């Protein structure tokens, strides 16, 4: 089957070509995002593959349907960038990658905690300039500290297991309780107990209910000086409120691998341009803020699973088999 692959990076192309040997699809790569202005490139392609920052809205889906597209495969777990109602209206099936490597994201979140707490990013920059002074680099022991996990699905539970291994007390918040989370020593608590946490890590999907779950009110209830980690979805945090909490010292530090307005920034080299986003510019100016470009998933194992799952879903669609990873509403 012919597949138009948008937002295709060089590292994806190499691996997709290797994996496609067992699927024999006709892969056509496009560097550009899939948006209204580029949707015409997909004309004649029954399958289209996109990534998290491709705005697959109603207008784009209408254009895809006009061109004969019947399947949209997102190379991600999240799907809030796709208008599912419009896809259903136009008879376009949507599939995602439900499981790739939850370890990759969980491990990255732990890495962010270590770097942020022990100020490794600042030490790295200092020593490169010949400054080996320790002033301003003091952190705290993780053993005995309380870590709050918001969202105890697969990633959140693996993260909790690692933090329990550090000797942390792990508390959880989720409408759906996980027996595995409890088995490893995690304890579910009420929302107000977030004030006990020294570290708060987000591992929940972005839904209307979780949008800005970390609001000014949430931040005001957190322990003063706590660390906030987000490797899930940018829209979970009210960024302006977080900036105010950082300025006041209520929030001791923040490390984010996702950002609410990341679509025009992430997965691009903007090092030679003026970045017009004032909010991200303010964030990266804080010494106690770490911003990474949505790389938590980016391991050999995870990327291989993501791409193989995407190709397999297209193969199932082409053969008329049930779509195990289809998103239905």
N, C-alpha and C positions, 0 to 999 in steps of 0.2 A: 504494500500500500504506500502511496506517496504521502510523505509527512513534511509539512513546512515547520521547521524548527526555528522559533524566534528567540531573541536574546541569547544566541548561541555563542558560547565562549570557546576559545581554542582548546582548552583542556576537556571540554565536553565533546567537541567534535572528534578528537582522537579516540576517546573511549567509546563513543557511540558507534564509530566506524568499526571498531573491534567487536563490540557486542552484537552489532547488526549482522554479523556473519551467520548467526543462527536464526535470524528472523527474515532477512532478505527484503527489507523495506527499501523504498527509494527515498533517501534522506536528502533534503534540500535545506541548507542553512542560511539564516538571515541574522546579521549582527544586531539589527535594529529591534526595538520594542515592537510588540504587536499593539497598535493603537489605530484609531480611525484613519489616520493618514497613511498607514502602512498595510491595512487589512486587505487591500486589493492584491497584495503580493501573494496572498493565500488562495486566490482564485484557482479553482481546478484541483485543489488539494482536499481529499476527503478527510484527512486528519491534520490537526495543527497542534504543536506542542509549545507551551509558554512557560514562563517562570514567574516568580512571585511579584515582580514589579511591572508586569504587563497588564495594563488596565483593560481587562476584557469585559467591557460594559455592554449595555443593551445595543448601542449603535454599532459597536465592533461586531457583536454577535449577529446582528442583522446583515452586515456586510459579508460576514463569513458564510452565512446561510445562502445568500445570493450567489456566492461563488462555489457552492456545493459542498461545503464542509459539514461533516456529520459528527465529528468527534474532536473535542478539545482535551488534551492531556497536559495537565500542569505538572512540572517537574518539582513538586513541592508537596508538603503535607497540608499547609494552609491553603485556603481557597477563597478568602474574602476579597481577592482581586477579580473574581469572576461573578457576574450577575447570573445566578442559577435560575432565577425566574425567567429571565430573557432566554437563556439557553433552552429551557424546557419549552418555551413558547415557539422557538424556532426549530425544535426537534433535534437539538444538538446534545449528544451525550457528553458528560464531563467526568473525567477520571483524575485521580490524584495518586500520590504515593503515601499510603497509610503507614507503612513501617519501613524505615531504611536503616538507621543506626542511632537509636536513642542515646547510646553511649557517647557518641560524638558531641552532642549538644550538652549533655549532662557534664561531661568532662571539661568542656570549654567553660561552662558556668563556674565550676570549681576553680579553674585556672584564673578566671577574672577576679574571684574573691581573693585568691592568694596575691595576685599582682596589685590589686587595689588596696588591700589591707596592709601589705608589707611595703607598698610604694616602690615596687620593683621597676615600674616604668620611669619613675623619677631618678632612681639610682642608676639605671642604665644610661640615661642621658647625661647625668653628672660625670660618671666615670669616663665617658667618651671625651669629656672636656678636661680630664685630669683632676676632677673634684671628687675626693674620696671622703668628704665630710659626711657624718651621719645625722647631723641636725635636721629635723623635719621628716625623718624616715621611720620613726617609731610606729609599730603596729601593735596588734594584740594577739595573744594565743587563741587559737580556735577551740582547743579542748575546753569543755565546760560551757561554751557559749551556746546560745539558743539560735537556731536557724529556722526561719519560717519558709515553708514551701507552699506557694500558692498555685495549686494545680498538681494533683498527685497521680497523673497518668503514668505512662511508661517512662518518659523522660524525667518527670518530677520524682518518681520513685527511685530511679537509678541515682539521681542526684542526691536524694535523701540517704541512700545506702552509703554513698561515698562520704557524706558529711558525718554520718554516724560513725564511720571508721576513723574520723578525726577526733572522735570523742565529744561531738556536739550533741546537744539535746535537739531533736528534730520535731517541730510541730507542723501540722498541715491544715490547709483550708481547701475544701473541695465539696461540691454538692454531691459528687459520686465518690463514695469511700472505697479505698483500695485495701483489700486484706493483706496484700504484699507490703504496702506501706506500713501497716500496723505490725506485720510480722518482723520487720527489721527494726522495730522500736519506735516508729513514728507515732505521734499522738495527735489526734484531731482535736481542735479547740475552736472556741467561738471567735468571731471576727475581732472583738475587742482585745483578745489576747495577743494581737500583733504588737502591742506595746512591750511585750516581753522579749521580742526578737532583736538580736544584735545584727543579724543578716536577714534580709528578705529577698527571696529569689522567685521570679515569675516563670511558671511553666504551664500556663493555661492558654487555650485558644482565644482568638479575638472574636467575640460575639457582641450583639447589642448589650448583653448583660455584663460583659467584662470590659467594655470600652471605658477607658479612664478609670479602671478599678483602683489604680493608685492616683487618687485625687488630692487636692489640698487638704481635705478632711482626713483622708487616710494618712497622709504624711504627718499631719499634726498629732495623730494618735500613736505614731511610731516612737520607739525609744530614741531619745535625742542622741545623735551621732551614729545611728545605725547605717548599715550599708545596703544599697538597693541594687539588685542584679536583674537584668532582663535579657534573656536569650530567646524569647518567645515571639511576641508581636509588639511593634512600636506603639500601637494605639492603646495598649494597656496602661500606659503612663501619660498623665497630663504633664507634658514636658515643661510648660510655663510654670506650673505649680512646683515641679521638681527643682527648677532653677531658683525659685524663691526660697525653697527649703534649704538648698545648698548655700545660698547667700546668707541665710540666717544661722546656719550651723545646725539646724534641726536634722538635716540629712548629712551624715558624715562623709558620704562618698557614693558615687553611682557608677556602675559599669554597664554599658548597653551595647548589645550587638545588633539591635534593631532600633528603628526610629520612625516615628509616625509619618514623617514626610520624606522617607528615604527614597521614594520612587525616582526622584530626579537626581539622586546623588549616588546611591550605592551601586556597586558593580561597574563603576566608571572611573577613569583616571582624570581627575579634575585638578591635578597638581599644578598645571600651568594656566589655570583660569581663576577668575574671581568667583567665589561661591556666593550666590545671592541669598542663601538661606541664613538669616541673622541668628536664628535659634541654634542651629548646629554650630555656628561660629562661636556663640557664647558658651555652649557646652564644652567645646574642646579647649576653651581658654581656662577652664577650671583645673587646678592641679590635682584635685581629687575626683576627677571624672575621666573615665576611659570610654572611648567610642571605637568600636570595630565595625567593619563593613559587612555585617550579616554573614560571618564566616564560621559560625559555630557548627554548622552541618558539614563543613568542608574537610572531610577525610577521604582517603582512598576507598575505604570500605563503604562509607555512606554514599559517596557519589556513584560508585559502581552499582549499588543497589537501586538508587534513584533512577538511573538511566536504564538499567535492565528491566525494572518494573514498568517504566514508561513504554519501552518497546514491547514488552509482553502484553500490556493492556491493548496496544494497537493491534497486535497479532490476534488477540482474543476477539476484538471488535471485527477485524477483517474476516475471521472464521465464523462469526455469528455465535461465538460462545458467550456465556454470562460474564459480565464485567465485575470482577471481585472488588475492584477499587472505585466503582462508580459512585458519584455523589448524587444522592437523590433528595428531593424535597417534597 
